[in-house]
Amino acid sequence: MSAMVELRSVHKSFGSLEVLRGLDLEVQTGEVTVILGPSGSGKSTLLRTINHLEKVDKGWISVDGALVGYRRSGDKLYELRERDVLKQRTRIGFVFQNFNLFPHLTVLENIVEAPVSALKRPRKEAVADAEALLARVGLADKADAYPKQLSGGQQQRVAIARALALEPKLLLFDEPTSALDPELVGEVLDVIKDLARQGTTMIVVTHEIGFAREVADTVVFMDDGLIVEQGAPGDVLDRPQHDRTRAFLSKVL
């Protein structure tokens, strides 16, 4: 299998705070990588560098064989124009913690917006696809509702459908259940599990250990801007090799 995502020696600082300290990571096509770690360990920043919402200071990232945010000429990297970065982002779906739906648009319009404006898809086709995606996430009856009329779990399922509307090669989830009431977490995780069964390549930052155990092909534990440990869920979660991993899991399990 070829790697869908490659990170090589990725560094990122905000001022004097070094948030990512030389990360190497590969995510294989069709696999689910779950990233665990304490708050402030760099998990969200890592995701944001993968779709170039944050520029890396050193190192490089590629998705589906193409450098993200840059082109290479000889030994040098040159930053792409914003237009080309936006085009790249259409291949990398991002589901945020707080849904980020457009409040003034209906559920259907939220999903149709990007395929029509970014991919220039015919509107009729985009609407048909959006309706199919809503059915897939169990919200076929909510097409004409506005975000504020939905529960948090329903809003997050709309956000997932919106990300899927661009037919991305890769889906990134940044703590997709952390803003939800506990009884709504399951309905969102069920949708992500379904995507995993269908072979969608995903990187999921989450605190849901049970989900990681059930769905992940690889679990990555991050702390202080470093990947401390990674491997199969059974190895990392049940037989952690590193003291920091053990200390973290003893608090959350």
Accessible surface in RSA format (square Angstrom, percent):
REM  Atomic radii and reference values for relative SASA: ProtOr
REM  Chains: A
REM  Algorithm: Lee & Richards
REM  Probe-radius: 1.40
REM  Slices: 20
REM RES _ NUM      All-atoms   Total-Side   Main-Chain    Non-polar    All polar
REM                ABS   REL    ABS   REL    ABS   REL    ABS   REL    ABS   REL
RES MET A   1   170.02  88.0  88.00  58.2  82.02 195.3  80.44  68.4  89.58 118.7
RES SER A   2    83.27  70.4  68.51  91.4  14.76  34.0  52.11 111.0  31.16  43.7
RES ALA A   3    30.04  27.6   7.97  12.3  22.07  50.2   7.97  11.2  22.07  58.5
RES MET A   4    12.95   6.7  11.09   7.3   1.86   4.4  12.20  10.4   0.76   1.0
RES VAL A   5     0.40   0.3   0.00   0.0   0.40   1.0   0.40   0.4   0.00   0.0
RES GLU A   6    47.60  27.3  47.11  35.6   0.48   1.2   2.83   5.5  44.76  36.5
RES LEU A   7     0.00   0.0   0.00   0.0   0.00   0.0   0.00   0.0   0.00   0.0
RES ARG A   8    71.00  29.8  70.84  36.1   0.15   0.4  30.88  42.2  40.12  24.3
RES SER A   9    58.76  49.7  57.69  77.0   1.07   2.5  25.28  53.8  33.48  46.9
RES VAL A  10     0.00   0.0   0.00   0.0   0.00   0.0   0.00   0.0   0.00   0.0
RES HIS A  11    41.37  22.6  41.37  28.8   0.00   0.0  26.93  27.8  14.45  16.8
RES LYS A  12    21.78  10.6  21.78  13.4   0.01   0.0   0.00   0.0  21.78  23.2
RES SER A  13    39.85  33.7  30.18  40.3   9.67  22.3  14.43  30.7  25.42  35.6
RES PHE A  14    86.45  43.3  74.94  46.4  11.52  30.0  79.64  48.3   6.81  19.5
RES GLY A  15    77.42  95.5   0.00   N/A  77.42  95.5  46.75 128.3  30.68  68.7
RES SER A  16   125.83 106.3  82.78 110.5  43.05  99.2  58.26 124.1  67.57  94.7
RES LEU A  17   119.63  66.6 116.07  83.0   3.56   9.0 119.41  83.9   0.23   0.6
RES GLU A  18    77.96  44.8  64.37  48.7  13.59  32.4  18.79  36.3  59.17  48.3
RES VAL A  19    19.80  13.0  14.23  12.9   5.57  13.4  18.96  16.5   0.84   2.3
RES LEU A  20     0.00   0.0   0.00   0.0   0.00   0.0   0.00   0.0   0.00   0.0
RES ARG A  21    80.85  33.9  70.12  35.7  10.73  25.5  11.93  16.3  68.92  41.8
RES GLY A  22    27.05  33.4   0.00   N/A  27.05  33.4   6.86  18.8  20.19  45.2
RES LEU A  23     2.63   1.5   1.29   0.9   1.34   3.4   2.63   1.8   0.00   0.0
RES ASP A  24    74.05  51.9  64.61  64.3   9.44  22.3  25.50  60.0  48.55  48.4
RES LEU A  25     4.06   2.3   0.36   0.3   3.70   9.3   3.96   2.8   0.10   0.3
RES GLU A  26    77.54  44.5  57.95  43.8  19.59  46.6  17.97  34.7  59.57  48.6
RES VAL A  27     1.51   1.0   0.00   0.0   1.51   3.6   1.51   1.3   0.00   0.0
RES GLN A  28    44.08  24.6  42.85  31.3   1.23   2.9  20.32  43.2  23.76  18.0
RES THR A  29    55.07  39.2  52.00  52.7   3.08   7.3  49.22  66.1   5.85   8.8
RES GLY A  30    29.32  36.2   0.00   N/A  29.32  36.2  13.51  37.1  15.81  35.4
RES GLU A  31    41.22  23.7  41.22  31.2   0.00   0.0   6.62  12.8  34.59  28.2
RES VAL A  32     2.89   1.9   2.87   2.6   0.02   0.0   2.87   2.5   0.02   0.1
RES THR A  33     2.66   1.9   2.66   2.7   0.00   0.0   0.22   0.3   2.43   3.7
RES VAL A  34     0.00   0.0   0.00   0.0   0.00   0.0   0.00   0.0   0.00   0.0
RES ILE A  35     0.00   0.0   0.00   0.0   0.00   0.0   0.00   0.0   0.00   0.0
RES LEU A  36     1.20   0.7   1.20   0.9   0.00   0.0   1.20   0.8   0.00   0.0
RES GLY A  37     0.00   0.0   0.00   N/A   0.00   0.0   0.00   0.0   0.00   0.0
RES PRO A  38    45.29  33.0  41.63  37.9   3.66  13.3  45.29  37.4   0.00   0.0
RES SER A  39   103.83  87.7  75.62 100.9  28.22  65.0  46.39  98.8  57.44  80.5
RES GLY A  40    78.64  97.0   0.00   N/A  78.64  97.0  41.89 115.0  36.75  82.3
RES SER A  41     1.63   1.4   0.00   0.0   1.63   3.8   1.52   3.2   0.12   0.2
RES GLY A  42     6.24   7.7   0.00   N/A   6.24   7.7   3.69  10.1   2.55   5.7
RES LYS A  43     9.07   4.4   7.15   4.4   1.92   4.6   1.32   1.2   7.76   8.3
RES SER A  44    42.36  35.8  39.24  52.4   3.12   7.2  26.12  55.6  16.24  22.8
RES THR A  45    18.34  13.0  17.79  18.0   0.55   1.3   0.16   0.2  18.18  27.5
RES LEU A  46     0.03   0.0   0.03   0.0   0.00   0.0   0.03   0.0   0.00   0.0
RES LEU A  47     0.00   0.0   0.00   0.0   0.00   0.0   0.00   0.0   0.00   0.0
RES ARG A  48    78.17  32.8  78.17  39.8   0.00   0.0  16.53  22.6  61.63  37.4
RES THR A  49     1.30   0.9   0.00   0.0   1.30   3.1   0.00   0.0   1.30   2.0
RES ILE A  50     0.02   0.0   0.02   0.0   0.00   0.0   0.02   0.0   0.00   0.0
RES ASN A  51     5.40   3.7   5.01   4.8   0.38   0.9   0.00   0.0   5.40   5.2
RES HIS A  52    12.85   7.0   8.06   5.6   4.79  12.2   5.06   5.2   7.79   9.1
RES LEU A  53    63.67  35.5  39.28  28.1  24.39  61.3  40.34  28.3  23.33  62.8
RES GLU A  54    37.31  21.4  36.04  27.3   1.27   3.0   2.14   4.1  35.17  28.7
RES LYS A  55   108.62  53.0 106.44  65.3   2.18   5.2  59.52  53.6  49.11  52.3
RES VAL A  56    20.13  13.2   9.43   8.5  10.70  25.8   9.43   8.2  10.70  29.0
RES ASP A  57    83.62  58.6  49.90  49.7  33.71  79.7  28.72  67.6  54.90  54.8
RES LYS A  58   130.20  63.5 124.57  76.4   5.63  13.4  84.76  76.3  45.44  48.4
RES GLY A  59    24.76  30.5   0.00   N/A  24.76  30.5   9.40  25.8  15.36  34.4
RES TRP A  60    64.73  26.0  63.81  30.9   0.92   2.2  47.96  25.6  16.77  27.2
RES ILE A  61     5.96   3.4   3.26   2.4   2.70   6.5   3.26   2.3   2.70   7.3
RES SER A  62    11.69   9.9  11.69  15.6   0.00   0.0   5.97  12.7   5.72   8.0
RES VAL A  63     1.47   1.0   1.19   1.1   0.28   0.7   1.19   1.0   0.28   0.8
RES ASP A  64    59.72  41.8  39.67  39.5  20.04  47.4   3.70   8.7  56.01  55.9
RES GLY A  65    75.86  93.6   0.00   N/A  75.86  93.6  38.41 105.4  37.45  83.9
RES ALA A  66    40.04  36.8  33.64  51.9   6.39  14.5  39.58  55.7   0.46   1.2
RES LEU A  67    27.84  15.5  19.60  14.0   8.25  20.7  19.60  13.8   8.25  22.2
RES VAL A  68     8.14   5.4   4.27   3.9   3.88   9.3   4.27   3.7   3.88  10.5
RES GLY A  69     0.00   0.0   0.00   N/A   0.00   0.0   0.00   0.0   0.00   0.0
RES TYR A  70    35.46  16.6  31.61  18.0   3.85  10.0  23.23  17.5  12.23  15.1
RES ARG A  71   128.78  54.1 125.03  63.7   3.75   8.9  50.12  68.5  78.66  47.7
RES ARG A  72   127.07  53.4  97.28  49.6  29.79  70.9  39.64  54.2  87.44  53.0
RES SER A  73    56.68  47.9  45.15  60.3  11.53  26.6  10.86  23.1  45.82  64.2
RES GLY A  74    66.16  81.6   0.00   N/A  66.16  81.6  43.31 118.9  22.85  51.2
RES ASP A  75   152.17 106.6 115.26 114.7  36.91  87.3  39.21  92.3 112.95 112.6
RES LYS A  76   134.19  65.5 131.75  80.8   2.43   5.8  77.72  70.0  56.47  60.2
RES LEU A  77    61.63  34.3  34.00  24.3  27.63  69.5  34.00  23.9  27.63  74.4
RES TYR A  78    94.05  43.9  91.35  52.0   2.70   7.0  65.06  48.9  28.99  35.7
RES GLU A  79    82.65  47.4  54.59  41.3  28.05  66.8  24.32  47.0  58.32  47.6
RES LEU A  80    35.11  19.6  24.27  17.4  10.84  27.2  26.65  18.7   8.46  22.8
RES ARG A  81   152.62  64.1 143.92  73.4   8.70  20.7  76.39 104.4  76.24  46.2
RES GLU A  82   109.48  62.9 100.38  75.9   9.10  21.7  56.64 109.6  52.84  43.1
RES ARG A  83   160.39  67.3 152.98  78.0   7.41  17.6  74.84 102.3  85.55  51.9
RES ASP A  84    39.48  27.7  38.13  38.0   1.34   3.2  11.27  26.5  28.20  28.1
RES VAL A  85     3.49   2.3   3.49   3.2   0.00   0.0   3.49   3.0   0.00   0.0
RES LEU A  86    91.61  51.0  88.77  63.5   2.84   7.1  89.08  62.6   2.53   6.8
RES LYS A  87   150.45  73.4 145.01  89.0   5.44  13.0  92.77  83.5  57.68  61.4
RES GLN A  88    23.80  13.3  22.28  16.3   1.52   3.6  14.20  30.2   9.60   7.3
RES ARG A  89    51.67  21.7  46.78  23.8   4.89  11.6  24.27  33.2  27.40  16.6
RES THR A  90    19.59  13.9  17.36  17.6   2.24   5.3  12.50  16.8   7.10  10.7
RES ARG A  91    69.38  29.1  68.99  35.2   0.39   0.9  47.16  64.5  22.22  13.5
RES ILE A  92     5.77   3.3   1.23   0.9   4.53  10.9   1.23   0.9   4.53  12.3
RES GLY A  93     4.52   5.6   0.00   N/A   4.52   5.6   4.52  12.4   0.00   0.0
RES PHE A  94    23.80  11.9   8.15   5.0  15.65  40.7   8.15   4.9  15.65  44.8
RES VAL A  95     0.99   0.7   0.00   0.0   0.99   2.4   0.99   0.9   0.00   0.0
RES PHE A  96    50.05  25.0  49.67  30.8   0.38   1.0  49.67  30.1   0.38   1.1
RES GLN A  97    65.26  36.5  64.01  46.8   1.25   3.0   6.32  13.5  58.93  44.7
RES ASN A  98    96.46  66.5  85.36  82.5  11.09  26.7  24.86  59.8  71.60  69.2
RES PHE A  99    26.61  13.3  26.31  16.3   0.30   0.8  26.31  16.0   0.30   0.9
RES ASN A 100    79.85  55.1  58.71  56.7  21.15  50.9  23.44  56.4  56.42  54.5
RES LEU A 101    19.23  10.7   1.84   1.3  17.39  43.7   1.87   1.3  17.36  46.7
RES PHE A 102    88.24  44.1  88.18  54.6   0.06   0.2  88.24  53.5   0.00   0.0
RES PRO A 103    99.64  72.6  90.41  82.4   9.23  33.5  90.95  75.1   8.69  54.0
RES HIS A 104   130.13  71.1 106.01  73.7  24.12  61.7  87.38  90.1  42.75  49.7
RES LEU A 105    36.60  20.4  35.29  25.2   1.31   3.3  36.60  25.7   0.00   0.0
RES THR A 106    24.76  17.6  24.14  24.5   0.62   1.5  21.40  28.7   3.36   5.1
RES VAL A 107     0.03   0.0   0.00   0.0   0.03   0.1   0.03   0.0   0.00   0.0
RES LEU A 108    23.73  13.2  23.73  17.0   0.00   0.0  23.73  16.7   0.00   0.0
RES GLU A 109    50.35  28.9  50.32  38.1   0.03   0.1  18.19  35.2  32.16  26.3
RES ASN A 110     0.46   0.3   0.07   0.1   0.39   0.9   0.00   0.0   0.46   0.4
RES ILE A 111     0.14   0.1   0.03   0.0   0.11   0.3   0.03   0.0   0.11   0.3
RES VAL A 112     0.77   0.5   0.59   0.5   0.18   0.4   0.77   0.7   0.00   0.0
RES GLU A 113    75.28  43.2  70.84  53.6   4.44  10.6  14.89  28.8  60.39  49.3
RES ALA A 114    25.19  23.2  23.49  36.2   1.70   3.9  25.19  35.5   0.00   0.0
RES PRO A 115     3.31   2.4   3.31   3.0   0.00   0.0   3.31   2.7   0.00   0.0
RES VAL A 116    45.07  29.7  41.76  37.8   3.31   8.0  41.76  36.3   3.31   9.0
RES SER A 117    57.47  48.6  45.99  61.4  11.49  26.5  41.16  87.6  16.31  22.9
RES ALA A 118    55.13  50.7  22.43  34.6  32.70  74.4  31.94  45.0  23.19  61.4
RES LEU A 119    67.91  37.8  44.42  31.8  23.49  59.0  48.65  34.2  19.26  51.8
RES LYS A 120   161.29  78.7 136.44  83.7  24.85  59.2 107.92  97.1  53.37  56.8
RES ARG A 121    42.10  17.7  36.28  18.5   5.82  13.9  27.13  37.1  14.97   9.1
RES PRO A 122    82.27  60.0  69.83  63.7  12.44  45.2  82.20  67.9   0.07   0.4
RES ARG A 123   120.52  50.6 113.49  57.9   7.03  16.7  60.15  82.2  60.37  36.6
RES LYS A 124   183.84  89.7 173.61 106.5  10.23  24.4 121.93 109.8  61.91  65.9
RES GLU A 125    82.44  47.3  74.89  56.7   7.55  18.0  36.95  71.5  45.49  37.1
RES ALA A 126     1.97   1.8   0.00   0.0   1.97   4.5   0.58   0.8   1.39   3.7
RES VAL A 127    34.37  22.6  34.37  31.1   0.00   0.0  34.37  29.9   0.00   0.0
RES ALA A 128    56.79  52.2  48.60  75.0   8.20  18.6  50.76  71.5   6.03  16.0
RES ASP A 129    52.97  37.1  51.11  50.9   1.86   4.4  16.80  39.5  36.17  36.1
RES ALA A 130     0.76   0.7   0.23   0.4   0.54   1.2   0.48   0.7   0.29   0.8
RES GLU A 131    89.69  51.5  84.19  63.7   5.50  13.1  28.30  54.7  61.40  50.1
RES ALA A 132    63.17  58.1  48.91  75.5  14.26  32.4  57.53  81.0   5.64  14.9
RES LEU A 133    19.82  11.0  19.50  14.0   0.32   0.8  19.77  13.9   0.04   0.1
RES LEU A 134     1.13   0.6   1.13   0.8   0.00   0.0   1.13   0.8   0.00   0.0
RES ALA A 135    59.57  54.8  40.69  62.8  18.87  42.9  42.73  60.2  16.84  44.6
RES ARG A 136   101.05  42.4  70.38  35.9  30.68  73.0  42.43  58.0  58.63  35.5
RES VAL A 137     3.08   2.0   0.53   0.5   2.55   6.1   2.49   2.2   0.59   1.6
RES GLY A 138    51.84  63.9   0.00   N/A  51.84  63.9  31.40  86.2  20.45  45.8
RES LEU A 139     2.97   1.7   2.97   2.1   0.00   0.0   2.97   2.1   0.00   0.0
RES ALA A 140    67.45  62.0  45.71  70.5  21.73  49.4  47.57  67.0  19.88  52.7
RES ASP A 141   119.96  84.0  81.16  80.8  38.80  91.7  51.70 121.7  68.27  68.1
RES LYS A 142    59.25  28.9  58.50  35.9   0.75   1.8   9.78   8.8  49.48  52.7
RES ALA A 143    18.73  17.2  17.68  27.3   1.04   2.4  17.68  24.9   1.04   2.8
RES ASP A 144   118.12  82.7 103.80 103.3  14.33  33.9  35.89  84.5  82.23  82.0
RES ALA A 145    19.39  17.8  12.46  19.2   6.94  15.8  17.21  24.2   2.18   5.8
RES TYR A 146    84.41  39.4  84.41  48.0   0.00   0.0  45.72  34.4  38.69  47.7
RES PRO A 147     7.35   5.4   7.35   6.7   0.00   0.0   7.35   6.1   0.00   0.0
RES LYS A 148   177.50  86.6 142.50  87.4  35.00  83.3 111.52 100.4  65.97  70.3
RES GLN A 149   120.23  67.2  85.45  62.4  34.79  82.8  33.84  72.0  86.39  65.5
RES LEU A 150    12.89   7.2   0.40   0.3  12.49  31.4   2.17   1.5  10.73  28.9
RES SER A 151    44.58  37.7  28.92  38.6  15.67  36.1  38.44  81.9   6.14   8.6
RES GLY A 152    19.39  23.9   0.00   N/A  19.39  23.9  10.47  28.7   8.92  20.0
RES GLY A 153     0.00   0.0   0.00   N/A   0.00   0.0   0.00   0.0   0.00   0.0
RES GLN A 154    37.73  21.1  37.73  27.6   0.00   0.0   1.76   3.7  35.97  27.3
RES GLN A 155    32.50  18.2  32.50  23.8   0.00   0.0   0.00   0.0  32.50  24.7
RES GLN A 156     0.00   0.0   0.00   0.0   0.00   0.0   0.00   0.0   0.00   0.0
RES ARG A 157    31.13  13.1  31.13  15.9   0.00   0.0   0.47   0.6  30.66  18.6
RES VAL A 158     0.04   0.0   0.04   0.0   0.00   0.0   0.04   0.0   0.00   0.0
RES ALA A 159     3.09   2.8   1.36   2.1   1.73   3.9   1.36   1.9   1.73   4.6
RES ILE A 160     0.00   0.0   0.00   0.0   0.00   0.0   0.00   0.0   0.00   0.0
RES ALA A 161     0.00   0.0   0.00   0.0   0.00   0.0   0.00   0.0   0.00   0.0
RES ARG A 162    38.74  16.3  37.96  19.4   0.78   1.9  14.52  19.8  24.23  14.7
RES ALA A 163     9.12   8.4   1.46   2.2   7.67  17.4   9.01  12.7   0.11   0.3
RES LEU A 164    17.52   9.8  12.40   8.9   5.12  12.9  12.40   8.7   5.12  13.8
RES ALA A 165     7.01   6.4   2.34   3.6   4.67  10.6   4.01   5.6   3.00   7.9
RES LEU A 166    31.28  17.4  24.35  17.4   6.93  17.4  24.35  17.1   6.93  18.7
RES GLU A 167   130.76  75.1 105.56  79.9  25.20  60.0  43.85  84.8  86.92  71.0
RES PRO A 168    21.76  15.9   3.11   2.8  18.65  67.8   3.11   2.6  18.65 115.9
RES LYS A 169   101.71  49.6  91.10  55.9  10.61  25.3  44.85  40.4  56.86  60.6
RES LEU A 170     0.49   0.3   0.00   0.0   0.49   1.2   0.26   0.2   0.23   0.6
RES LEU A 171     0.11   0.1   0.11   0.1   0.00   0.0   0.11   0.1   0.00   0.0
RES LEU A 172     0.00   0.0   0.00   0.0   0.00   0.0   0.00   0.0   0.00   0.0
RES PHE A 173     0.00   0.0   0.00   0.0   0.00   0.0   0.00   0.0   0.00   0.0
RES ASP A 174    14.56  10.2  14.56  14.5   0.00   0.0   0.04   0.1  14.52  14.5
RES GLU A 175    25.01  14.4  23.99  18.1   1.03   2.4   3.54   6.8  21.47  17.5
RES PRO A 176     0.21   0.2   0.08   0.1   0.13   0.5   0.08   0.1   0.13   0.8
RES THR A 177     7.87   5.6   4.99   5.1   2.88   6.9   0.00   0.0   7.87  11.9
RES SER A 178    56.65  47.9  18.44  24.6  38.21  88.0  28.78  61.3  27.87  39.0
RES ALA A 179    48.60  44.7  13.02  20.1  35.58  80.9  23.59  33.2  25.01  66.3
RES LEU A 180    17.45   9.7   0.07   0.1  17.38  43.7   2.61   1.8  14.83  39.9
RES ASP A 181    82.59  57.9  79.31  78.9   3.27   7.7   7.80  18.4  74.79  74.6
RES PRO A 182   115.82  84.4  99.87  91.0  15.95  58.0 103.36  85.3  12.46  77.4
RES GLU A 183   137.64  79.0 103.19  78.1  34.45  82.0  66.04 127.7  71.60  58.5
RES LEU A 184    33.49  18.6  33.49  24.0   0.00   0.0  33.49  23.5   0.00   0.0
RES VAL A 185    21.84  14.4  21.84  19.8   0.00   0.0  21.84  19.0   0.00   0.0
RES GLY A 186    37.99  46.8   0.00   N/A  37.99  46.8  33.94  93.1   4.05   9.1
RES GLU A 187    49.54  28.4  39.29  29.7  10.26  24.4  24.45  47.3  25.09  20.5
RES VAL A 188     0.00   0.0   0.00   0.0   0.00   0.0   0.00   0.0   0.00   0.0
RES LEU A 189    15.11   8.4  15.11  10.8   0.00   0.0  15.11  10.6   0.00   0.0
RES ASP A 190    80.26  56.2  77.07  76.7   3.19   7.5  25.96  61.1  54.30  54.2
RES VAL A 191    17.71  11.7  14.63  13.2   3.08   7.4  17.51  15.2   0.20   0.5
RES ILE A 192     0.00   0.0   0.00   0.0   0.00   0.0   0.00   0.0   0.00   0.0
RES LYS A 193    38.62  18.8  37.65  23.1   0.97   2.3   7.36   6.6  31.26  33.3
RES ASP A 194    42.74  29.9  42.74  42.5   0.00   0.0  11.36  26.7  31.38  31.3
RES LEU A 195     2.08   1.2   2.08   1.5   0.00   0.0   2.08   1.5   0.00   0.0
RES ALA A 196    22.57  20.7   9.26  14.3  13.31  30.3   9.60  13.5  12.96  34.3
RES ARG A 197   174.46  73.2 134.37  68.5  40.09  95.4  76.74 104.9  97.72  59.2
RES GLN A 198   101.16  56.6  64.07  46.8  37.08  88.3  43.05  91.6  58.11  44.1
RES GLY A 199    39.77  49.0   0.00   N/A  39.77  49.0  23.18  63.6  16.59  37.2
RES THR A 200    26.96  19.2  19.22  19.5   7.74  18.4  18.98  25.5   7.98  12.1
RES THR A 201     4.58   3.3   3.35   3.4   1.23   2.9   0.00   0.0   4.58   6.9
RES MET A 202     0.00   0.0   0.00   0.0   0.00   0.0   0.00   0.0   0.00   0.0
RES ILE A 203     0.00   0.0   0.00   0.0   0.00   0.0   0.00   0.0   0.00   0.0
RES VAL A 204     0.20   0.1   0.20   0.2   0.00   0.0   0.20   0.2   0.00   0.0
RES VAL A 205     0.00   0.0   0.00   0.0   0.00   0.0   0.00   0.0   0.00   0.0
RES THR A 206     1.43   1.0   0.92   0.9   0.51   1.2   0.61   0.8   0.82   1.2
RES HIS A 207    78.78  43.1  63.34  44.0  15.45  39.5  51.58  53.2  27.21  31.7
RES GLU A 208    56.36  32.4  53.99  40.8   2.37   5.6   4.53   8.8  51.83  42.3
RES ILE A 209    15.11   8.6  11.72   8.7   3.39   8.2  11.72   8.4   3.39   9.2
RES GLY A 210    50.48  62.2   0.00   N/A  50.48  62.2  38.23 104.9  12.25  27.4
RES PHE A 211     6.79   3.4   0.29   0.2   6.50  16.9   2.06   1.3   4.73  13.5
RES ALA A 212     0.00   0.0   0.00   0.0   0.00   0.0   0.00   0.0   0.00   0.0
RES ARG A 213   101.33  42.5  85.80  43.7  15.53  37.0  52.91  72.3  48.42  29.3
RES GLU A 214   115.63  66.4  79.72  60.3  35.91  85.5  42.37  82.0  73.26  59.8
RES VAL A 215    20.53  13.5   5.88   5.3  14.65  35.3   9.95   8.6  10.58  28.7
RES ALA A 216    11.04  10.1   0.00   0.0  11.04  25.1   0.00   0.0  11.04  29.2
RES ASP A 217    67.31  47.1  49.72  49.5  17.59  41.6  10.40  24.5  56.91  56.8
RES THR A 218    31.54  22.4  31.54  32.0   0.00   0.0  11.72  15.7  19.82  30.0
RES VAL A 219     0.00   0.0   0.00   0.0   0.00   0.0   0.00   0.0   0.00   0.0
RES VAL A 220     0.00   0.0   0.00   0.0   0.00   0.0   0.00   0.0   0.00   0.0
RES PHE A 221     2.24   1.1   2.24   1.4   0.00   0.0   2.24   1.4   0.00   0.0
RES MET A 222     0.00   0.0   0.00   0.0   0.00   0.0   0.00   0.0   0.00   0.0
RES ASP A 223    27.17  19.0  27.17  27.0   0.00   0.0   0.10   0.2  27.06  27.0
RES ASP A 224    78.49  55.0  71.68  71.3   6.81  16.1  17.69  41.6  60.80  60.6
RES GLY A 225     1.50   1.8   0.00   N/A   1.50   1.8   0.09   0.3   1.41   3.1
RES LEU A 226    55.07  30.7  55.07  39.4   0.00   0.0  55.07  38.7   0.00   0.0
RES ILE A 227    36.98  21.0  11.95   8.9  25.02  60.3  11.95   8.6  25.02  67.9
RES VAL A 228    27.28  17.9   0.96   0.9  26.32  63.4   6.75   5.9  20.53  55.7
RES GLU A 229    21.61  12.4  14.92  11.3   6.69  15.9  18.81  36.4   2.81   2.3
RES GLN A 230    86.59  48.4  60.97  44.6  25.62  61.0  21.91  46.6  64.68  49.1
RES GLY A 231    22.10  27.3   0.00   N/A  22.10  27.3  22.10  60.7   0.00   0.0
RES ALA A 232    49.37  45.4  42.22  65.2   7.14  16.2  43.25  60.9   6.12  16.2
RES PRO A 233    17.18  12.5  17.18  15.7   0.00   0.0  17.18  14.2   0.00   0.0
RES GLY A 234    25.60  31.6   0.00   N/A  25.60  31.6  20.54  56.4   5.06  11.3
RES ASP A 235    67.50  47.3  66.93  66.6   0.57   1.3  20.50  48.2  47.00  46.9
RES VAL A 236     2.52   1.7   2.37   2.1   0.15   0.4   2.52   2.2   0.00   0.0
RES LEU A 237     4.86   2.7   0.01   0.0   4.84  12.2   0.01   0.0   4.84  13.0
RES ASP A 238    78.57  55.0  48.41  48.2  30.16  71.3  21.74  51.2  56.83  56.7
RES ARG A 239   138.13  58.0 129.50  66.0   8.63  20.5  69.13  94.5  69.00  41.8
RES PRO A 240    20.50  14.9  14.56  13.3   5.94  21.6  14.56  12.0   5.94  36.9
RES GLN A 241   142.29  79.6 119.90  87.6  22.39  53.3  52.10 110.9  90.19  68.4
RES HIS A 242    69.45  38.0  66.09  45.9   3.37   8.6  46.48  47.9  22.97  26.7
RES ASP A 243    99.38  69.6  92.81  92.4   6.57  15.5  32.26  75.9  67.12  66.9
RES ARG A 244    87.00  36.5  82.15  41.9   4.85  11.5  42.96  58.7  44.04  26.7
RES THR A 245     0.76   0.5   0.76   0.8   0.00   0.0   0.76   1.0   0.00   0.0
RES ARG A 246   108.05  45.4 102.59  52.3   5.46  13.0  51.96  71.0  56.09  34.0
RES ALA A 247    49.75  45.7  42.46  65.5   7.29  16.6  49.41  69.6   0.33   0.9
RES PHE A 248    20.81  10.4  17.26  10.7   3.55   9.2  20.25  12.3   0.56   1.6
RES LEU A 249     6.58   3.7   6.53   4.7   0.06   0.1   6.58   4.6   0.00   0.0
RES SER A 250    87.31  73.8  52.28  69.8  35.03  80.7  50.50 107.5  36.81  51.6
RES LYS A 251   170.46  83.2 134.54  82.6  35.92  85.5  93.52  84.2  76.94  82.0
RES VAL A 252    65.19  42.9  33.37  30.2  31.82  76.7  39.45  34.3  25.74  69.8
RES LEU A 253   115.48  64.3  55.48  39.7  60.00 150.8  85.02  59.7  30.46  82.0
END  Absolute sums over single chains surface
CHAIN  1 A    11799.3       9178.1       2621.3       6135.8       5663.6
END  Absolute sums over all chains
TOTAL         11799.3       9178.1       2621.3       6135.8       5663.6
